[in-house]
Amino acid sequence: MKISEGVERYLGRRRAMGLSCQSEEAIFSAFRRHVNNLPIQEITQKHVLEFLGLRDTSHARLMAKHRSLTSLFQFLTDREYMYALAMPPVRGREDDPPPIPFIYSPTEIRKLMQCTDQNQTNQLCAVSARTLRAVLLMLYGTGASTSEAISLKREDLDLKRNLVTFRGDRMIQRRTVPVCKDIHELLRSYLRSEESKGHSTQSVFVSKRGQPLRAHWMTCAFARLRVRAGIIRNDGGKCPPTLRDLRQTFAVHRIASWIKEGADLNRMLPALSAYMGLAGVVSTQRFLFLTPERFKRGLDKLSPFKGRKHWRDDADLMRFLASL
């Protein structure tokens, strides 16, 4: 039995249990290519080690690969399709600092939008340029997660009242939120487009063939788009800018605009937390710490001190920011 057949049997079992397999599909597809679709019995620990160390990836991604392959091999071993394979241990990275989100500037957002047509010209691309652009704007305009955006159903839209229901996931709460006029027009225009018409699926955003979008399609398309737009990071972060950073960018840009407008952050931050489906106000604290260096002038207005004293010297203000 080839590894591809074993993977299909494993995923079929998972789907029968009502579980989503999108992330695992991408991992197994990459592993199958790495081992050239070898027979299951010929796969060794060396193959697994080479695959896990194939590229400099985040520890979370490394652990996801390790868990997926462990589950797959256990499934195949239990059914006697292969002999037991001892998975190599994965060293922890407790001392590593958490990854630094990348905050796109408005100029960089425009560059991404401008390059979508050229980025999706290859006929093998599963996602059209219009769909890619629409999903990116949806992420940046609502702060939704990637999984929420690509799993959006037509029944989740109430365009008459400008409302969208995001179903959430393990970390994000389900919620119904209002959307701005631009997002309203984006959704209405996309639903009338050729990409959306003539397909039986109830998904809002679909592939060229009318299938519901898959996460790895969007991830691959965005990776090419980022390179084409010339967006790189110079803030010391190890991971390149990603699709999920648009959610962080939405939050930071909202906070920045409120600071410039002199809004009451003590009132607005709970609203932002609820809008993004976060567990509580404390969850927005990380967005505040991403804001200061980029928007120092706006934060200067929060400090009651005049003259040479900096807003960071205001102990009451810093305690307020830390307590949110």
ROVOFI-577827 format. One record per residue (C-alpha): residue number from 0; residue in three letters; z, x, y. Coordinates in steps of 0.02 Angstrom, whole numbers, m for minus. Each point is the difference from the previous one (the first is absolute). Layout:
N
> NUM:ALA:Z:X:Y;
...
***
This chain:
324
> 0:MET:0:0:0;
> 1:LYS:m48:65:172;
> 2:ILE:128:4:139;
> 3:SER:m100:m131:96;
> 4:GLU:21:m126:m142;
> 5:GLY:185:37:m12;
> 6:VAL:18:m27:187;
> 7:GLU:m90:m168:m9;
> 8:ARG:115:m59:m139;
> 9:TYR:153:53:98;
> 10:LEU:m59:m82:162;
> 11:GLY:m49:m156:m94;
> 12:ARG:176:m14:m66;
> 13:ARG:71:24:175;
> 14:ARG:m115:m132:75;
> 15:ALA:46:m123:m137;
> 16:MET:180:20:58;
> 17:GLY:m53:m48:177;
> 18:LEU:22:174:72;
> 19:SER:m110:81:132;
> 20:CYS:m87:159:m60;
> 21:GLN:m98:58:153;
> 22:SER:97:161:31;
> 23:GLU:3:43:m185;
> 24:GLU:m187:m30:m16;
> 25:ALA:m35:133:131;
> 26:ILE:115:126:m87;
> 27:PHE:m74:m32:m172;
> 28:SER:m178:9:67;
> 29:ALA:36:171:76;
> 30:PHE:83:59:m162;
> 31:ARG:m147:m60:m105;
> 32:ARG:m120:99:109;
> 33:HIS:113:152:m7;
> 34:VAL:1:6:m191;
> 35:ASN:m184:m53:m14;
> 36:ASN:52:m156:m98;
> 37:LEU:65:99:m149;
> 38:PRO:58:m86:m160;
> 39:ILE:183:m46:15;
> 40:GLN:54:116:m141;
> 41:GLU:m73:152:91;
> 42:ILE:101:m23:159;
> 43:THR:135:132:17;
> 44:GLN:143:39:116;
> 45:LYS:m112:130:83;
> 46:HIS:m120:m137:56;
> 47:VAL:144:m97:76;
> 48:LEU:69:152:91;
> 49:GLU:m170:41:72;
> 50:PHE:m22:m179:60;
> 51:LEU:171:m10:81;
> 52:GLY:m31:164:90;
> 53:LEU:m179:m40:46;
> 54:ARG:33:m9:186;
> 55:ASP:139:21:125;
> 56:THR:64:m178:3;
> 57:SER:160:m85:55;
> 58:HIS:148:m5:m118;
> 59:ALA:m9:m191:m3;
> 60:ARG:m182:8:m57;
> 61:LEU:43:131:m130;
> 62:MET:138:m109:m70;
> 63:ALA:m117:m152:m4;
> 64:LYS:m126:99:m103;
> 65:HIS:137:61:m117;
> 66:ARG:71:m176:m26;
> 67:SER:m171:m77:m31;
> 68:LEU:m53:130:m128;
> 69:THR:170:m9:m87;
> 70:SER:m16:m189:m19;
> 71:LEU:m179:14:m61;
> 72:PHE:40:132:m132;
> 73:GLN:154:m96:m58;
> 74:PHE:m107:m156:m22;
> 75:LEU:m130:95:m101;
> 76:THR:132:90:m104;
> 77:ASP:91:m161:m44;
> 78:ARG:m163:m70:m68;
> 79:GLU:m38:161:m95;
> 80:TYR:m158:36:98;
> 81:MET:64:175:35;
> 82:TYR:140:119:m47;
> 83:ALA:151:11:114;
> 84:LEU:m38:107:152;
> 85:ALA:146:81:92;
> 86:MET:m28:m27:185;
> 87:PRO:39:153:108;
> 88:PRO:154:m21:110;
> 89:VAL:m24:m23:187;
> 90:ARG:114:96:115;
> 91:GLY:86:m99:136;
> 92:ARG:m24:32:184;
> 93:GLU:163:m65:69;
> 94:ASP:5:138:131;
> 95:ASP:m175:m35:67;
> 96:PRO:m4:m89:168;
> 97:PRO:m74:m176:m2;
> 98:PRO:m186:m10:45;
> 99:ILE:m37:m18:185;
> 100:PRO:m108:m153:37;
> 101:PHE:m156:35:103;
> 102:ILE:m15:m104:159;
> 103:TYR:m181:m29:51;
> 104:SER:m41:1:184;
> 105:PRO:m108:m140:73;
> 106:THR:m142:126:14;
> 107:GLU:14:41:m185;
> 108:ILE:0:m184:m45;
> 109:ARG:m163:m21:97;
> 110:LYS:m75:150:m89;
> 111:LEU:39:m78:m168;
> 112:MET:m84:m162:51;
> 113:GLN:m154:89:66;
> 114:CYS:m27:98:m161;
> 115:THR:12:m143:m126;
> 116:ASP:m187:m39:m2;
> 117:GLN:m51:179:m35;
> 118:ASN:142:22:m124;
> 119:GLN:m55:m143:m114;
> 120:THR:m189:30:m7;
> 121:ASN:2:57:m182;
> 122:GLN:m53:m142:m115;
> 123:LEU:134:52:m125;
> 124:CYS:138:m44:124;
> 125:ALA:93:m152:m67;
> 126:VAL:54:m53:175;
> 127:SER:m118:m45:142;
> 128:ALA:21:72:175;
> 129:ARG:44:m172:69;
> 130:THR:137:m27:m130;
> 131:LEU:72:174:27;
> 132:ARG:5:m27:188;
> 133:ALA:78:m173:m19;
> 134:VAL:139:63:m114;
> 135:LEU:40:146:115;
> 136:LEU:13:m115:151;
> 137:MET:108:m120:m101;
> 138:LEU:119:140:m45;
> 139:TYR:10:67:177;
> 140:GLY:8:m172:82;
> 141:THR:135:m77:m110;
> 142:GLY:101:143:m75;
> 143:ALA:m33:m67:m175;
> 144:SER:5:117:m148;
> 145:THR:m162:46:m88;
> 146:SER:45:m102:m154;
> 147:GLU:38:m152:108;
> 148:ALA:m166:10:91;
> 149:ILE:m113:23:m152;
> 150:SER:91:m137:m99;
> 151:LEU:m13:m127:142;
> 152:LYS:m65:m170:m60;
> 153:ARG:m94:m133:98;
> 154:GLU:145:m119:m27;
> 155:ASP:111:125:93;
> 156:LEU:m98:m28:161;
> 157:ASP:35:m140:123;
> 158:LEU:m123:43:138;
> 159:LYS:26:m167:88;
> 160:ARG:178:54:40;
> 161:ASN:m36:189:3;
> 162:LEU:116:31:m147;
> 163:VAL:m16:120:m147;
> 164:THR:114:5:m152;
> 165:PHE:30:171:m77;
> 166:ARG:67:m9:m177;
> 167:GLY:100:161:9;
> 168:ASP:45:112:m146;
> 169:ARG:152:87:m72;
> 170:MET:44:81:167;
> 171:ILE:m70:m125:126;
> 172:GLN:54:m180:22;
> 173:ARG:m118:m148:m7;
> 174:ARG:m31:m72:173;
> 175:THR:m113:m110:106;
> 176:VAL:m40:78:169;
> 177:PRO:m108:m42:151;
> 178:VAL:m150:111:36;
> 179:CYS:m81:46:165;
> 180:LYS:m167:m66:61;
> 181:ASP:m93:157:m56;
> 182:ILE:61:m14:m179;
> 183:HIS:m38:m186:1;
> 184:GLU:m181:35:51;
> 185:LEU:m11:144:m126;
> 186:LEU:50:m113:m145;
> 187:ARG:m110:m145:56;
> 188:SER:m150:114:20;
> 189:TYR:27:84:m168;
> 190:LEU:16:m165:m93;
> 191:ARG:m169:m51:71;
> 192:SER:m84:165:m45;
> 193:GLU:m115:37:m146;
> 194:GLU:136:106:m82;
> 195:SER:114:m151:m15;
> 196:LYS:m123:m141:m37;
> 197:GLY:m68:m46:m170;
> 198:HIS:146:69:m104;
> 199:SER:117:m98:m111;
> 200:THR:151:110:31;
> 201:GLN:135:m64:116;
> 202:SER:36:173:70;
> 203:VAL:m31:19:186;
> 204:PHE:m67:179:m10;
> 205:VAL:m122:36:m141;
> 206:SER:m110:140:m65;
> 207:LYS:m189:3:10;
> 208:ARG:m6:m92:m166;
> 209:GLY:122:m133:56;
> 210:GLN:148:70:m97;
> 211:PRO:178:9:68;
> 212:LEU:28:170:81;
> 213:ARG:89:136:m96;
> 214:ALA:121:121:80;
> 215:HIS:m88:157:m61;
> 216:TRP:m167:m59:72;
> 217:MET:80:m12:172;
> 218:THR:94:164:m21;
> 219:CYS:m158:96:m46;
> 220:ALA:m103:m81:139;
> 221:PHE:134:40:129;
> 222:ALA:18:180:m58;
> 223:ARG:m186:26:35;
> 224:LEU:12:m95:164;
> 225:ARG:144:105:64;
> 226:VAL:m96:161:m33;
> 227:ARG:m157:m70:80;
> 228:ALA:98:m52:155;
> 229:GLY:75:174:12;
> 230:ILE:180:m60:m4;
> 231:ILE:123:135:m51;
> 232:ARG:186:21:28;
> 233:ASN:79:140:101;
> 234:ASP:180:m60:m3;
> 235:GLY:58:104:m148;
> 236:GLY:m15:m139:m128;
> 237:LYS:m62:50:m172;
> 238:CYS:m91:m159:m51;
> 239:PRO:m165:m46:85;
> 240:PRO:m12:m162:99;
> 241:THR:m12:m149:m117;
> 242:LEU:m42:m184:0;
> 243:ARG:183:m52:m7;
> 244:ASP:35:96:161;
> 245:LEU:m87:m142:94;
> 246:ARG:155:m106:m34;
> 247:GLN:112:131:79;
> 248:THR:m123:17:145;
> 249:PHE:9:m188:33;
> 250:ALA:190:8:16;
> 251:VAL:4:155:111;
> 252:HIS:m136:m67:116;
> 253:ARG:94:m165:16;
> 254:ILE:162:90:45;
> 255:ALA:m94:111:124;
> 256:SER:m77:m151:88;
> 257:TRP:171:m84:13;
> 258:ILE:74:157:75;
> 259:LYS:m139:7:130;
> 260:GLU:26:m184:41;
> 261:GLY:189:23:14;
> 262:ALA:33:m126:m139;
> 263:ASP:172:m19:m78;
> 264:LEU:m9:101:m162;
> 265:ASN:162:m78:m60;
> 266:ARG:m93:m166:m5;
> 267:MET:m173:59:m51;
> 268:LEU:44:115:m146;
> 269:PRO:73:m140:m109;
> 270:ALA:m161:m97:32;
> 271:LEU:m103:151:m53;
> 272:SER:104:17:m157;
> 273:ALA:m29:m181:m49;
> 274:TYR:m185:8:44;
> 275:MET:m27:149:m116;
> 276:GLY:104:m72:m141;
> 277:LEU:134:136:7;
> 278:ALA:170:m26:m78;
> 279:GLY:96:15:164;
> 280:VAL:4:73:174;
> 281:VAL:60:167:m69;
> 282:SER:m170:18:m84;
> 283:THR:m84:18:170;
> 284:GLN:106:152:43;
> 285:ARG:m130:120:m72;
> 286:PHE:m130:m69:120;
> 287:LEU:111:40:149;
> 288:PHE:18:180:m56;
> 289:LEU:m190:13:m9;
> 290:THR:m16:m63:178;
> 291:PRO:94:120:118;
> 292:GLU:m110:155:5;
> 293:ARG:m161:m100:20;
> 294:PHE:69:m122:128;
> 295:LYS:131:103:94;
> 296:ARG:m45:m73:169;
> 297:GLY:33:m176:m61;
> 298:LEU:166:48:m75;
> 299:ASP:48:87:162;
> 300:LYS:9:m173:79;
> 301:LEU:135:m51:m123;
> 302:SER:121:131:64;
> 303:PRO:109:m55:147;
> 304:PHE:23:180:56;
> 305:LYS:m104:73:141;
> 306:GLY:m39:177:48;
> 307:ARG:m11:137:m130;
> 308:LYS:90:m86:m142;
> 309:HIS:m110:m48:m147;
> 310:TRP:6:m164:m93;
> 311:ARG:59:96:m155;
> 312:ASP:158:46:100;
> 313:ASP:51:m183:11;
> 314:ALA:125:m15:m143;
> 315:ASP:7:m191:14;
> 316:LEU:m189:m13:m11;
> 317:MET:m10:115:m151;
> 318:ARG:137:m98:m89;
> 319:PHE:m96:m160:37;
> 320:LEU:m162:71:m72;
> 321:ALA:90:64:m155;
> 322:SER:87:m167:m30;
> 323:LEU:m159:m106:1;
***
